Amino acid sequence: MRNTKIALTLVTLASLQGCAIDAKINEPLANPALQDFAGQPIVYHSTYKSIDVAEGEVNAALLARTNKREADLLQVLDGYIRNQLPGAKKATGKDSDDAYQLRVSIKSNTGYGPAYRDYLFFPTLGSKLLTLNLGPYLYDIRADFDVEYVVTKQGKEVFRKVYEVRDSVGHQRGAFTYDPNEHELRRQEKKLFRKHFEETLGDFARHVPVTP
């Protein structure tokens, strides 16, 4: 009887350990300062650069992966920018000279993109051993990128600032979670990138001096 209770306790603990626990990433807030820079006519241009490509370590597979990552990132960036600058429009080359020009330059400091997952092998192995292989898979979701914002008007620089983003949050993927394409991990990466991108852009917008 005593052995049965112990076994049931171990199974219960193992089951609990096997549950997925999402990374705690707060949603960014919309920029309330609409009467200042965020409320002005703005056109923007965005670029993304990976440090491994920047340093010349290029091969066909790396370039294809980086180009895919750049396309995916720039696709979602439009929505993130408009969350903070609702009136902003993507530059077309035929924009009014009276509009503010915003250049957004993102550089990832790793070959994995501005936000990525880091699989914690040894902590996961320890969890598996303690829970009869029912423990969760452990990850750190990391953000490691620099972003530069530059505002010009009529060809003159108005304001410039660089933000260095370094952050990490824990994430647990359940032992029984079926996600062969790692959609959940990608979602957590995107959430962490969005949080820091929108927070830095919102902070930048609050400091841009508005001229008549």
Secondary structure, 3 states (H helix, E strand, C coil): CHHHHHHHHHHHHHHHHCCCECCCCCCCCCCCCCCCHHHCCEEEEEEEEEHHHHCCCCCHHHHHHHHHHHHHHHHHHHHHHHHHCCCCEECCCCCCCCCEEEEEEEEECCCCCCEEEEECHHHHHHHHHHCCCCCCEEEEEEEEEEEEEEEEECCEEEEEEEEEEEEEEEEEECCCCCCCCCHHHHHHHHHHHHHHHHHHHHHHHHHCCCCC
